[in-house]
């Protein structure tokens, strides 16, 4: 059985933190995606989900991190990584992070090209 761990996200960049690791830069940033629906009363609701993303500059699909800035519409593909940790209050928690393999800018109202 072939296994697959792939995630695709199209949304707007939130906070961005770019660090230097050796000779390579790595970006940790968030991407907001929205899901719109109507509640039982017919009122519109927008549900926003924040995704944590890690991207290593120099990967085949990520030649540069220079264009990543807050509010920028972006399309990210990668794999989902789950990590368990103990929070400061001693509670075991789980985080979900996207490890990016490609990053592309997205023009508003235009779907990204799929390879």
C-alpha positions in Angstrom: 0.0 0.0 0.0 1.4 3.4 -1.0 1.3 6.0 1.7 0.6 9.7 1.3 1.1 12.7 3.6 0.3 15.8 1.5 -1.5 19.0 2.4 -2.4 22.0 0.3 -3.3 25.4 1.7 -4.3 28.7 0.0 -4.7 31.7 2.3 -3.1 34.8 3.6 0.2 35.0 5.5 0.0 36.0 9.2 3.1 36.4 11.4 6.4 35.7 9.8 9.7 34.8 11.5 12.8 34.1 9.3 15.8 32.7 11.0 19.3 31.7 9.7 20.3 28.1 10.3 23.9 27.6 9.2 24.0 29.0 5.7 20.3 28.5 5.1 17.3 30.6 6.0 14.2 29.0 7.5 10.8 30.7 7.8 8.2 30.0 10.4 4.9 31.6 9.5 1.2 31.2 9.8 -1.4 31.0 7.0 -5.1 31.8 7.6 -7.8 30.0 5.6 -11.5 30.8 5.7 -14.5 28.5 5.5 -17.8 30.2 4.8 -21.2 28.7 5.6 -24.7 29.7 6.8 -25.8 28.7 10.3 -29.2 27.2 11.2 -30.8 30.7 11.0 -29.4 31.4 7.6 -26.8 33.9 8.9 -23.4 33.8 7.2 -20.5 32.6 9.3 -16.8 32.7 8.4 -14.6 30.2 10.3 -10.9 31.1 10.2 -8.2 28.4 10.7 -4.6 29.3 11.3 -2.0 26.9 10.0 1.7 26.9 11.2 4.1 26.5 8.3 7.9 25.9 8.2 9.8 26.5 4.9 13.5 26.0 4.2 14.9 28.3 1.6 16.8 26.6 -1.2 14.4 23.6 -1.5 13.5 22.9 -5.1 10.0 24.5 -4.7 11.2 27.3 -2.4 14.0 29.2 -4.1 13.6 32.3 -1.9 11.7 33.4 1.2 12.0 37.1 0.4 8.4 37.5 -0.8 6.7 36.1 2.3 5.1 38.9 4.2 2.0 39.5 6.4 -1.2 39.7 4.4 0.3 38.2 1.3 -2.0 35.6 -0.5 0.0 32.3 -0.8 -0.4 28.7 -1.9 1.6 26.1 0.1 2.0 22.4 -0.5 3.8 20.1 1.9 3.4 17.4 4.5 1.7 17.5 7.8 3.8 17.0 10.9 2.3 16.2 14.3 4.3 16.9 17.5 3.4 16.2 21.1 4.8 18.5 23.9 4.2 19.4 27.5 3.0 23.0 27.9 4.2 25.3 30.7 1.2 24.3 32.8 2.2 20.6 32.6 -0.6 19.6 30.1 0.3 17.4 27.2 -0.6 19.1 23.9 -0.4 18.4 20.2 0.7 20.8 17.5 0.2 20.4 13.7 2.7 22.0 11.4 3.0 22.1 7.6 6.5 21.4 6.3 6.4 23.3 3.0 7.7 21.7 -0.2 6.5 24.5 -2.5 5.3 28.1 -2.0 3.7 30.1 -4.7 2.2 33.6 -4.7 -1.6 33.7 -5.5 -3.3 36.6 -7.2 -6.7 37.2 -5.6 -9.6 35.5 -7.3 -7.3 33.2 -9.3 -6.8 29.5 -8.5 -3.1 28.4 -8.5 -1.8 26.2 -11.3 -1.8 22.6 -10.4 1.1 20.5 -11.7 
